[in-house]
Structures are given as structure tokens and as C-alpha cells.
């Protein structure tokens, strides 16, 4: 790290270096990472057998029960897992890593590289990424509710009178789950892999036991059974597709958590353990239904021997808690990325592990999710009522992933257009079929994730647009920093001891806090540092690229600290790294941080609608203070306010 005089730019770095996500985890064995992936990545999709096949035969769908219908539906399930998860996500989407990281925002960042200089395309890609993030956050609300409800509902199989305990027990489990989030997931996480391995083994054994009673059910792997079912029940089969999609819920976790484990362990966990276990269980449920049609009310639990139901309820509850935990942790990670990419206001982020930088806790997100999850439980009351709501959020995210993947295939991977057209068309047809099938259920619960997603989308786009307008207003009439410093040093004010750090949103212009300080205090500190904290569209930044410093003269420096969108800026660390670059010790006790506190005044100026400007002003007012977010000692901060019309 050396002092440099680079050409500073506000445009995030678009590096072309390819990082192998598997190489990032060379310190751990593949077997260990694969076991961990089984626990964290596949918790959501691994608990789908609790409710998926049951929903396919729900009475409201009106499917005439027959052996042919069972064969057709389980064939649809088999090919959904094959085409959507194995082919689309495992074979192709996992290749779209952004410097080792995955997720819809990482995919958006890859797609944006080809849209630089094309404002309309750039905006469209940006909005798609924001909408995908919103739907994933909506899934974080629905997953704990439907998963825990479906597990606890197994009590009704033991004794129908236990139904009255389902809601209270579900609420208690959910409150405990969110209550322990502040302690972090490191300790509990070590148990995830073994517990989920037991869960998948139990799925496989129970399914295999029932398959052996009726081995002919395996013939349903032929796509002809799915085709014949659709032909015989065209409209009803289309409705059932809205329930079949439940077997792939949680598929985005494969991509989102790739950075934690690497591509190879995720693929191995899916192909060797998860996929075979799920298929055996689904086919086992189908075999049971053929012999016991009355079991359609809850085939997962009813196909078990009586002695195994209560232990399975306990194991299922543990599995659903793990699935919910993984989704909640994913929501923290997604919200953190959203903050650093400029989609969300600053919030307090607490790191819960000294060794794993990805393990974080966000109190605001945690308690907001808890309230929404409890509201969801009381609103829908049964896992069956939530199935329609679940499908919309999942299928919308799948469609967005396909759209962004097409851009990456063409512009990043340079794949032949014909091959891309064939693959994307196939993926799109499947995703669109699932999506439209769920739209039919809007009045039955599908409205819920749409409302959640719309509220979230409005807030994200309002914050992003508001920040852009704020930057433009600040730039209007702003003074160029180099010209100002030259003029200032020509007629310097009184210099006082110590170091002054002015956080600036733009490296080219003088911070408003400095102008206020000079106007009212008429002094300049012995050492002055203008500090810009930048977020690049890569997950992590190498330490040798972290800091750039330009000496503007007479102990005045312009510094830029760069972070990836999965890192949290920390001013204390920045000061340590600045010491060798500014030629002296930077003691916090002798340093004052000057921050501008902007107060937004909604106006009729061109920009956003007045109600959105008021929403942005409210979000700005309730955002975490820069001193909290950047971990600046509160007794070393001076905030100077300014009012800005947008």
C-alpha cells in the first residue's frame, strides 16, 4: 500500500478478474464444506416435502383422485427438480459468480457491466435486481411461517384435538427463533449439517420403505406421465402447477450461499444427498397415496408408522427451524448488500463472529421480520393457506434470475446466441408457467407477497432515486476541492492542533461540513483528511486496493477507502491504514470527525412525486447515523446540519 495520485472516479470498479469460488475455501476440505452446505443451503428446499404433495391434492384444486393423477403429479415434481434446480441452477446459474459470490444482487452486478453507458438498459437491470431482492425478502417472511406451521401441524395426525395447540406452539417457536438471532449463528450452525443429514436420511428411508410396497411408481420418471396428466386435465393441471412449484422453494439459496461454501460443495450436496433424498420421499408419498387415497390430507406424516410420527414431528420442527434460520441469515446478508449498493438507508450492523465476516445481525431487520412473520401466522393460520402466497414470491424471483442470466450468458460468457436462446426459452417457459399458475391464486393469498414486494420495491427505489437527487442537488453550485484547497492555502486560516476528518460523499467537491466549520469557527486543523468511503460492485476488496491517498498540500489529504458490497466500512480500521500514508500517528483521542447531517425538504422541484419525497425524508430521518454505521466513536463526532430541497 503506497501513496498514489490516481484519477478518482465515482463509477464503481468493473473488474474483469475471474475468481474461482471453490478456491476461496481451500482451507476446508470438500467433505466438511459439503456437510455444512447440506445444513445451510438446503434447509428450505429440504422441508418442502412437508407440504408440497399435500397441496397438489388440495380439495380446492378439484383434481379427481386416481392412480394416473398421482403418477402425473409426481412426474411433474421429478422434472421440475431436474429442469429448474439441477439444470438451470446447479449447471448454469452457479457459474455466474461475482468474484465468488452469488445471489440476485450479484447477478445484477454482473449484468450491469454490459449496460454501462446505456442508461435505459442500466435502469432496467437495476430495477430487476431490486425487485428480485424484494421478493427474496418477502420469502424471508413466508418461509418461517409456512415451514414451522407445516411441521407443527403433524400433531393433528397424532390427535385431531391437538389442532388448537398448533398456532400457540408455532408462535412460541418463532419468537424464540428470532429472539436468539442477536447471539449469532456460529454455535448453532455447527449443528445444522448433522441434523439436516439425519433429516435427509430419514426422508430417504421413509420414502424408500413405501416405494418398496409399490415399485411401479418409479415409472413416473417418464415425462409421458406428466404429459398425459396435462392432456387429460388441461386447466386443472395448470392450477396444480402453482403447487408443484413448492418443491423448488428455496432454490435461490443454492446461488445466494455459494460464496460461503464454494460451487463444488453445493453441487455435491445437491447431487449426492439432497436430490436423491427428496426424490425418494416424493415417490414414497406417491406410492403411499396409490394404496391409501385418504392419506392425501397429509401424506408426509400419514405414510409413517404410528410410532414414528411424534419423533418425525420433532425432527421436522428442528429442520424447519434450521430452514428458517438460513432464510433469516440470508435476509441480513441481502439487506446489508442493499445498504452498501445504495438501495436501503443505513442500519446498525453487528458482527456476531470474530472469524466469519459474513455472519451479521441487523436488529431493525430482525424485529421487522418477527412482526411480519407473526402477522402472517395469525392471518393465514394454516400452511395450506400460505401455499399460494409462497408461490408468487418464489416464481417471481426465478423469472428475474432467468432474465438476468440471459444477459450474463450473452455478454459475460460470450455464449453462442442460438444456444442461449434455446436454454433461456426452456427456462423461461417453465418459470413463466409456474408464475402464471400462481397468479390464479392472487385472491387466495397470492396478494400477500405482492403487497410485501410492492411496499419493499417502492421503498428501495425511493431511497435509490432520492440519494441520486440528493447528490445532484449537492453538486449544484459545489466547489471543486483542489481549486478550493489551493485558494485556502494562499490565505490560510488559523491552524489548530489535531486531526480533522471530513467524511465526503463526493471526492471532487468540498464537503459542506468543512465550509460550515470555516464559516463559523474560522479555523483549520493541523492535519486535514477528506475521506470518501466507496462501495464497489464486487463482494470483497483486496487489502492492497483498499486505500488511495492524494496529498493536496500543507498536510491536507484526499483519501478514498474502498469496500465490497459484502463488507462493512469501519472508520477505526481506516484510520489505522491511513497512518503510514499520511506520515504520522492518527490517535482517535486527537481526531475529530466532521459529518454533514442533511435535512431533506420535499418540494415541487423536478425529481420524484411529492409523496415519495416525503417518504425519502422520513427514511433519511430514521436511518442510522453515520457515526453508528461507520463505527466512529460518538465522543469524537461533530455534526453540522444543512437543509436541502429535492
C-alpha positions in Angstrom: 0.0 0.0 0.0 1.6 3.2 -1.1 0.6 6.9 -1.5 -0.8 7.3 -5.0 -2.3 10.0 -7.1 -4.9 8.2 -9.1 -7.7 9.6 -11.2 -10.5 9.3 -8.7 -13.9 8.4 -10.1 -17.4 7.9 -8.8 -18.0 4.9 -11.0 -17.7 1.6 -9.2 -14.9 -0.7 -10.4 -15.9 -3.2 -13.0 -13.1 -5.7 -12.7 -12.8 -8.5 -15.2 -10.7 -10.8 -13.0 -12.4 -14.1 -12.6 -12.3 -15.6 -9.1 -13.0 -19.3 -8.6 -15.5 -19.6 -5.7 -14.1 -23.0 -4.8 -10.6 -21.6 -4.5 -11.8 -19.3 -1.8 -12.4 -22.3 0.5 -9.2 -24.2 0.0 -8.6 -24.2 3.8 -11.5 -26.5 4.4 -12.0 -30.0 3.0 -14.7 -30.6 0.4 -16.4 -33.1 2.7 -16.6 -30.6 5.5 -18.0 -27.8 3.2 -20.4 -30.2 1.6 -21.8 -31.2 5.1 -22.1 -27.6 6.0 -23.9 -26.8 2.7 -26.4 -29.6 3.4 -27.3 -27.8 6.7 -27.4 -24.2 5.5 -28.2 -24.2 1.8 -30.8 -26.8 1.5 -32.9 -26.3 4.6 -35.7 -24.5 2.8 -36.0 -26.8 -0.2 -35.3 -29.8 2.1 -38.5 -29.2 4.1 -40.7 -28.8 1.0 -41.9 -32.5 1.2 -43.9 -31.5 4.4 -46.5 -29.6 2.3 -45.8 -29.8 -1.5 -47.6 -33.0 -2.5 -50.4 -32.3 0.1 -51.1 -29.0 -1.7 -51.2 -30.7 -5.1 -54.1 -32.7 -4.0 -55.8 -30.0 -2.0 -59.6 -30.2 -2.4 -59.9 -26.7 -3.9 -57.9 -27.8 -7.0 -60.6 -30.3 -7.9 -58.2 -32.9 -9.2 -60.1 -36.3 -9.5 -58.0 -38.7 -7.4 -56.7 -41.6 -9.5 -53.5 -43.6 -10.0 -52.9 -41.7 -13.2 -53.2 -38.3 -11.4 -50.7 -39.5 -8.8 -48.2 -40.6 -11.5 -48.7 -37.4 -13.4 -48.1 -35.1 -10.5 -45.1 -36.9 -9.1 -43.7 -36.9 -12.7 -44.2 -33.1 -12.8 -42.3 -32.9 -9.5 -39.5 -35.0 -10.8 -39.0 -32.9 -13.9 -39.4 -29.7 -12.0 -36.5 -30.7 -9.7 -34.5 -31.8 -12.8 -35.0 -28.8 -15.1 -35.2 -26.0 -12.6 -32.8 -27.0 -9.9 -30.4 -29.4 -11.5 -30.1 -28.0 -15.0 -30.9 -24.3 -14.5 -29.4 -23.5 -11.1 -26.8 -26.2 -10.5 -25.5 -26.5 -14.0 -25.7 -22.8 -15.2 -26.7 -20.2 -12.5 -23.9 -21.3 -10.1 -21.4 -20.5 -12.9 -22.5 -16.8 -12.7 -20.4 -15.9 -9.6 -19.4 -12.3 -9.0 -15.9 -12.8 -7.6 -17.0 -15.9 -5.8 -20.3 -14.6 -4.5 -23.9 -15.4 -5.7 -27.4 -14.1 -5.2 -29.7 -11.9 -7.3 -27.8 -8.7 -6.5 -24.5 -10.3 -7.5 -26.2 -11.5 -10.7 -27.5 -8.0 -11.2 -24.0 -6.6 -10.8 -22.7 -8.9 -13.5 -25.5 -7.9 -15.9 -24.8 -4.2 -15.2 -21.3 -4.5 -16.7 -22.7 -4.7 -20.2 -25.1 -1.8 -19.5 -22.6 0.9 -18.7 -23.2 3.9 -21.0 -26.7 2.7 -21.8 -29.0 4.4 -19.2 -32.3 2.7 -20.2 -30.8 -0.8 -20.1 -28.9 0.0 -16.9 -32.0 1.2 -15.2 -33.9 -1.9 -16.3 -31.3 -4.2 -14.9 -31.1 -2.2 -11.7 -34.9 -2.4 -11.2 -34.9 -6.1 -11.9 -32.2 -6.7 -9.3 -34.1 -4.5 -6.8 -37.4 -6.4 -7.4 -35.6 -9.8 -7.1 -34.2 -8.6 -3.7 -37.7 -7.5 -2.6 -39.2 -10.9 -3.4 -36.4 -12.7 -1.6 -37.1 -10.5 1.5 -40.8 -11.4 1.1 -39.8 -15.1 1.1 -38.0 -14.5 4.3 -41.3 -13.6 5.9 -43.3 -16.5 4.5 -40.7 -19.3 4.9 -40.6 -19.4 8.7 -44.4 -19.2 8.9 -45.2 -22.0 6.4 -42.3 -24.2 7.5 -42.9 -24.2 11.2 -46.7 -24.4 10.7 -46.4 -27.4 8.4 -44.2 -29.2 11.0 -46.3 -28.5 14.0 -49.4 -29.5 12.1 -48.2 -33.0 12.3 -49.7 -33.0 15.8 -53.1 -33.2 14.1 -52.1 -36.6 12.7 -51.4 -37.9 16.2 -54.7 -36.5 17.5 -57.1 -34.1 15.8 -57.8 -32.4 19.1 -54.2 -31.1 19.1 -55.2 -28.7 16.4 -55.8 -26.0 18.9 -52.2 -26.1 20.0 -50.7 -25.6 16.5 -50.9 -21.8 16.5 -49.6 -21.1 20.0 -46.8 -23.6 19.6 -45.8 -22.1 16.3 -45.8 -18.6 17.8 -43.6 -19.7 20.7 -41.1 -21.4 18.3 -40.9 -18.3 16.0 -40.4 -15.9 18.9 -37.6 -18.0 20.3 -36.0 -18.3 16.8 -35.9 -14.5 16.3 -35.0 -13.9 19.9 -31.7 -15.8 19.7 -30.6 -14.1 16.5 -28.5 -11.5 18.3 -26.2 -14.2 19.7 -25.2 -15.2 16.1 -25.4 -18.5 14.2 -21.8 -19.7 14.7 -22.5 -22.1 17.5 -25.9 -23.3 16.2 -24.5 -23.5 12.7 -22.2 -26.4 13.6 -25.3 -28.5 14.3 -27.0 -27.6 11.1 -25.2 -30.1 8.9 -25.5 -33.2 11.1 -29.2 -32.5 11.9 -30.1 -31.9 8.2 -28.1 -35.0 7.2 -30.3 -37.0 9.6 -33.4 -35.3 8.2 -32.5 -36.2 4.6 -31.6 -39.7 5.6 -35.0 -40.1 7.2 -36.7 -38.7 4.1 -34.9 -41.2 2.0 -35.6 -44.2 4.3 -39.3 -43.4 4.8 -39.7 -42.8 1.1 -37.9 -46.0 0.1 -40.0 -48.1 2.5 -43.2 -47.0 0.8 -41.7 -47.4 -2.7 -40.9 -51.0 -1.9 -44.6 -51.5 -1.3 -45.3 -50.3 -4.8 -42.2 -50.2 -7.0 -44.2 -49.4 -10.2 -44.5 -45.8 -9.0 -40.9 -45.3 -10.3 -42.3 -45.5 -13.8 -43.4 -41.9 -13.3 -39.8 -40.7 -14.1 -41.0 -40.9 -17.7 -42.2 -37.4 -18.9 -45.0 -39.1 -20.7 -46.9 -39.4 -17.4 -46.7 -35.7 -16.9 -47.7 -35.1 -20.5 -50.7 -37.4 -20.3 -51.8 -35.8 -17.0 -51.7 -32.4 -18.6 -53.6 -33.6 -21.6 -56.3 -35.2 -19.6 -56.7 -32.3 -17.1 -55.5 -29.2 -19.0 -56.9 -26.4 -16.9 -56.7 -28.2 -13.5 -53.2 -29.4 -14.3 -52.3 -25.7 -14.9 -53.7 -24.8 -11.5 -51.8 -27.7 -9.9 -48.5 -26.3 -11.3 -48.9 -23.5 -8.7 -48.5 -26.2 -6.0 -45.8 -28.2 -7.9 -43.6 -25.1 -7.7 -43.4 -25.6 -3.9 -40.9 -28.4 -4.5 -38.3 -25.9 -5.7 -38.8 -23.3 -3.0 -35.5 -22.3 -1.6 -33.7 -22.9 -4.9 -32.3 -19.3 -4.7 -30.4 -20.4 -1.6 -28.1 -22.5 -3.8 -27.0 -19.4 -5.5 -27.1 -17.0 -2.6 -24.9 -19.1 -0.3 -22.4 -20.2 -3.0 -19.9 -17.7 -1.6 -20.0 -19.3 1.8 -19.2 -22.8 0.6 -18.0 -22.8 -3.0 -19.6 -24.1 -6.1 -18.3 -27.7 -5.9 -19.6 -28.5 -2.3 -23.0 -27.0 -3.2 -23.3 -29.2 -6.3 -22.1 -32.3 -4.5 -24.5 -31.8 -1.6 -27.4 -31.5 -4.1 -26.5 -34.4 -6.4 -25.3 -36.9 -3.8 -27.6 -36.2 -0.8 -30.4 -33.7 -1.2 -31.8 -34.6 -4.7 -31.9 -38.4 -4.1 -33.5 -38.0 -0.7 -36.1 -35.6 -1.9 -37.0 -37.8 -4.9 -37.2 -41.0 -2.8 -39.6 -39.2 -0.4 -41.8 -37.7 -3.1 -42.1 -41.1 -4.9 -42.6 -42.7 -1.5 -45.5 -40.4 -0.8 -46.9 -41.1 -4.2 -46.7 -44.9 -3.6 -48.5 -44.4 -0.3 -51.3 -42.4 -1.9 -51.9 -45.0 -4.5 -52.6 -47.6 -1.8 -54.2 -45.1 0.7 -56.1 -42.3 -1.1 -57.4 -41.0 2.2 -53.8 -40.0 3.0 -53.9 -37.0 0.7 -54.8 -34.9 3.7 -51.2 -35.1 4.9 -49.2 -37.8 3.1 -45.9 -36.9 4.6 -46.9 -37.9 8.2 -49.6 -40.4 7.4 -47.2 -42.7 5.4 -45.2 -43.2 8.6 -45.8 -46.0 11.1 -47.7 -44.7 14.2 -44.6 -45.0 16.4 -42.6 -42.8 14.1 -45.0 -39.8 13.8 -44.0 -38.0 17.0 -40.3 -38.4 16.5 -40.7 -37.2 13.0 -42.6 -34.1 14.2 -39.7 -33.3 16.4 -37.2 -33.8 13.7 -39.3 -31.8 11.2 -39.6 -28.9 13.7 -35.8 -28.9 14.0 -35.4 -29.0 10.2 -37.9 -26.1 9.7 -36.2 -24.0 12.4 -32.9 -24.6 10.5 -34.6 -23.7 7.2 -36.0 -20.5 8.8 -32.6 -19.7 10.3 -30.9 -19.9 7.0 -33.5 -17.7 5.4 -33.2 -15.1 8.2 -29.4 -15.0 7.9 -29.9 -14.6 4.1 -32.2 -11.6 4.7 -29.5 -10.0 6.9 -26.9 -10.6 4.1 -29.3 -9.3 1.4 -30.2 -6.2 3.4 -26.5 -5.5 4.1 -25.8 -5.7 0.4 -28.7 -3.4 -0.3 -27.4 -0.8 2.0 -23.9 -0.8 0.5 -25.3 -0.8 -3.0 -27.5 2.3 -2.2 -30.9 0.6 -2.1 -31.6 0.9 1.6 -30.8 3.5 4.3 -28.0 2.8 6.8 -28.9 0.4 9.6 -26.9 -0.8 12.6 -25.0 -4.0 11.6 -23.4 -6.1 14.3 -20.9 -8.8 13.5 -21.5 -12.0 15.5 -18.3 -13.8 14.7 -14.7 -12.9 15.0 -13.6 -15.2 12.2 -16.5 -15.2 9.7 -17.2 -11.7 8.3 -20.4 -12.9 6.6 -22.1 -13.6 10.0 -24.0 -10.4 10.9 -27.0 -9.4 12.9 -29.3 -6.4 12.0 -31.7 -5.6 14.8 -34.0 -3.5 12.6 -34.4 -6.3 10.0 -34.8 -9.0 12.7 -37.6 -7.4 14.7 -39.4 -6.2 11.5 -39.3 -9.8 10.2 -40.6 -11.1 13.5 -43.6 -8.8 13.5 -44.4 -9.7 9.8 -43.9 -13.4 10.4 -46.3 -13.4 13.4 -48.8 -11.4 11.4 -48.5 -13.9 8.6 -49.2 -16.8 11.0 -52.3 -15.2 12.5 -53.5 -14.0 9.1 -53.3 -17.4 7.3 -53.3 -19.8 10.3 -52.6 -23.0 8.2 -49.7 -23.9 6.0 -52.2 -24.8 3.2 -53.5 -21.2 3.2 -49.9 -19.9 2.9 -49.0 -22.1 -0.1 -50.5 -19.7 -2.6 -48.6 -16.8 -1.0 -45.3 -18.7 -1.1 -45.5 -19.5 -4.8 -45.7 -15.9 -6.1 -42.5 -14.7 -4.4 -40.5 -17.8 -5.5 -41.6 -17.8 -9.1 -41.1 -14.0 -9.5 -37.5 -14.4 -8.3 -37.0 -17.3 -10.6 -38.2 -15.3 -13.6 -35.9 -12.4 -12.7 -32.9 -14.8 -12.3 -33.6 -16.2 -15.8 -33.8 -12.7 -17.3 -30.5 -11.6 -15.8 -28.9 -14.9 -16.6 -29.6 -14.4 -20.3 -27.7 -11.1 -20.2 -24.8 -12.7 -18.4 -24.7 -15.6 -20.9 -24.5 -13.3 -23.9 -22.3 -10.5 -22.6 -20.1 -12.1 -20.0 -19.7 -15.7 -21.1 -20.0 -14.9 -24.8 -22.1 -18.0 -25.5 -23.5 -18.5 -29.0 -26.8 -16.7 -29.4 -28.6 -19.9 -30.6 -27.6 -21.9 -27.5 -28.6 -19.0 -25.2 -31.9 -18.7 -27.0 -32.7 -22.4 -26.6 -31.7 -22.6 -22.9 -33.3 -19.4 -21.8 -36.5 -20.2 -23.8 -36.8 -23.5 -22.0 -36.1 -22.0 -18.6 -38.4 -19.1 -19.3 -41.3 -21.3 -20.4 -41.1 -23.4 -17.1 -40.7 -20.3 -14.9 -43.5 -18.4 -16.7 -45.8 -21.4 -16.4 -45.1 -21.6 -12.6 -45.6 -17.8 -12.3 -48.9 -17.5 -14.2 -50.2 -20.6 -12.4 -49.6 -18.8 -9.1 -51.2 -15.6 -10.4 -54.5 -17.5 -10.4 -54.2 -17.7 -6.6 -53.9 -14.0 -6.0 -57.3 -13.8 -4.2 -56.4 -16.9 -2.1 -53.3 -15.5 -0.6 -51.1 -14.6 -3.6 -51.8 -11.0 -2.9 -49.8 -11.1 0.2 -46.2 -11.4 -1.2 -47.3 -9.0 -4.0 -48.2 -6.4 -1.4 -45.0 -7.0 0.6 -42.9 -6.9 -2.6 -44.6 -3.7 -3.8 -44.0 -1.9 -0.5 -40.4 -3.1 -0.4 -39.8 -2.1 -4.0 -41.3 1.4 -3.5 -39.0 1.9 -0.5 -35.9 0.6 -2.3 -36.4 2.7 -5.5 -37.4 5.7 -3.5 -34.2 5.6 -1.5 -32.1 4.9 -4.5 -33.7 7.8 -6.5 -33.7 10.1 -3.6 -30.0 9.6 -3.0 -29.3 10.3 -6.6 -31.3 13.5 -6.4 -29.6 14.5 -3.2 -26.2 14.0 -4.9 -27.3 16.1 -7.8 -28.5 18.9 -5.5 -25.3 18.9 -3.6 -23.3 19.0 -6.8 -25.2 22.1 -8.0 -23.0 25.0 -7.1 -20.5 22.8 -5.4 -16.8 24.0 -5.2 -14.1 21.8 -6.7 -11.9 20.6 -3.9 -8.5 21.0 -5.5 -9.2 24.6 -6.6 -10.6 25.4 -3.1 -7.6 24.0 -1.3 -5.2 26.0 -3.5 -7.2 29.2 -2.7 -7.4 28.3 1.0 -3.7 27.7 1.4 -3.0 31.0 -0.4 -4.7 32.8 2.5 -4.8 30.1 5.3 -7.0 30.5 8.4 -5.7 29.9 11.9 -4.4 26.3 12.2 -5.0 24.4 15.4 -3.6 21.1 16.7 -5.0 17.7 16.0 -6.6 15.9 13.0 -9.9 16.7 11.3 -11.5 14.1 9.2 -14.3 15.3 6.9 -16.5 12.5 5.5 -17.5 13.4 2.0 -20.0 11.9 -0.4 -18.0 13.1 -3.4 -14.3 13.2 -3.9 -14.4 16.1 -6.4 -16.2 18.6 -4.2 -15.6 20.4 -0.9 -17.6 18.8 1.9 -20.3 21.0 3.3 -19.1 20.3 6.8 -15.8 22.0 6.0 -17.5 25.1 4.7 -19.6 25.3 7.8 -16.6 24.8 10.0 -14.6 27.6 8.3 -17.6 29.9 8.3 -18.5 29.5 12.0 -15.2 28.5 13.7 -12.7 30.1 11.3 -10.1 27.5 12.0 -8.3 24.7 10.2 -6.8 21.7 11.9 -3.1 20.9 11.7 -3.9 17.8 9.6 -7.0 17.6 7.4 -8.3 14.4 5.7 -11.1 14.4 3.3 -12.4 10.8 3.4 -14.6 9.2 0.8 -15.9 5.6 1.6 -16.7 3.9 -1.7 -18.6 0.7 -2.4 -17.5 -1.3 -5.5 -19.8 -3.9 -7.1 -17.5 -6.8 -6.0 -18.1 -8.7 -2.8 -14.7 -8.1 -1.2 -11.8 -5.8 -2.0 -8.2 -6.9 -1.7 -6.3 -5.0 1.1 -3.7 -3.6 -1.4 -6.6 -1.9 -3.2 -8.3 -0.7 -0.1 -6.8 2.8 0.2 -5.8 5.6 -2.1 -4.4 8.9 -0.9 -3.6 12.2 -2.6 -1.6 14.9 -0.9 -3.2 18.3 -1.7 -0.5 20.2 0.1 0.3 21.5 3.6 -0.8 18.4 5.5 -4.2 18.2 3.7 -5.1 14.8 2.2 -7.8 13.4 0.0 -8.3 9.7 0.9 -10.6 7.1 -0.6 -11.3 3.8 1.2 -12.9 1.1 -0.9 -15.1 -1.8 0.2 -17.0 -4.6 -1.4 -20.8 -4.9 -1.1 -20.4 -7.7 1.4 -18.1 -5.7 3.7 -18.9 -3.2 6.4 -16.9 0.0 6.4 -15.1 0.7 9.7 -13.5 4.1 10.3 -11.3 2.8 13.1 -9.6 0.3 10.7 -9.4 3.1 8.0 -7.5 5.3 10.4 -5.0 2.6 11.1 -4.4 2.0 7.4 -4.1 5.8 6.8 -1.3 6.3 9.3 1.6 5.2 7.0 0.1 7.1 4.1 -0.3 10.5 5.8 3.0 10.3 7.6 2.1 10.2 11.3 0.1 8.6 14.1 -3.6 9.1 14.0 -4.8 8.9 17.6 -8.6 8.8 17.9 -8.3 10.9 21.0 -6.8 13.6 19.0 -9.0 13.3 15.9 -12.4 15.0 15.3 -14.8 13.6 12.7 -16.9 16.2 10.9 -20.2 15.0 9.3 -22.9 16.8 7.4 -26.4 16.0 8.7 -28.7 16.5 5.7 -32.3 17.5 6.4 -34.5 16.8 3.4 -37.2 19.4 2.4 -39.7 18.0 -0.1 -40.5 20.5 -2.8 -42.0 20.9 -6.3 -38.6 20.7 -7.9 -38.3 18.1 -10.7 -37.5 14.7 -9.3 -39.9 12.4 -7.5 -43.6 12.7 -6.7 -44.1 14.7 -3.5 -45.3 11.7 -1.5 -42.1 9.8 -2.4 -40.0 12.8 -1.4 -41.8 12.8 1.9 -41.1 9.1 2.2 -37.5 9.6 1.4 -37.2 12.4 4.0 -38.8 10.0 6.6 -36.3 7.3 5.7 -33.4 9.7 5.9 -34.5 10.9 9.3 -34.8 7.4 10.6 -31.6 6.0 9.1 -28.7 5.1 11.4 -26.4 7.9 12.0 -23.1 7.8 10.0 -21.2 7.6 13.3 -23.0 4.4 14.3 -22.9 2.8 10.8 -19.2 3.6 10.3 -18.3 2.8 13.9 -17.0 6.3 14.7 -16.5 6.9 18.5 -19.5 9.1 19.3 -17.5 11.5 21.5 -15.2 12.3 18.5 -18.1 13.4 16.2 -19.2 16.9 15.2 -22.4 17.0 13.1 -23.1 20.2 11.1 -26.6 20.2 9.6 -27.9 21.6 6.3 -31.3 21.7 4.7 -31.6 20.6 1.1 -34.7 20.8 -1.2 -35.2 17.9 -3.6 
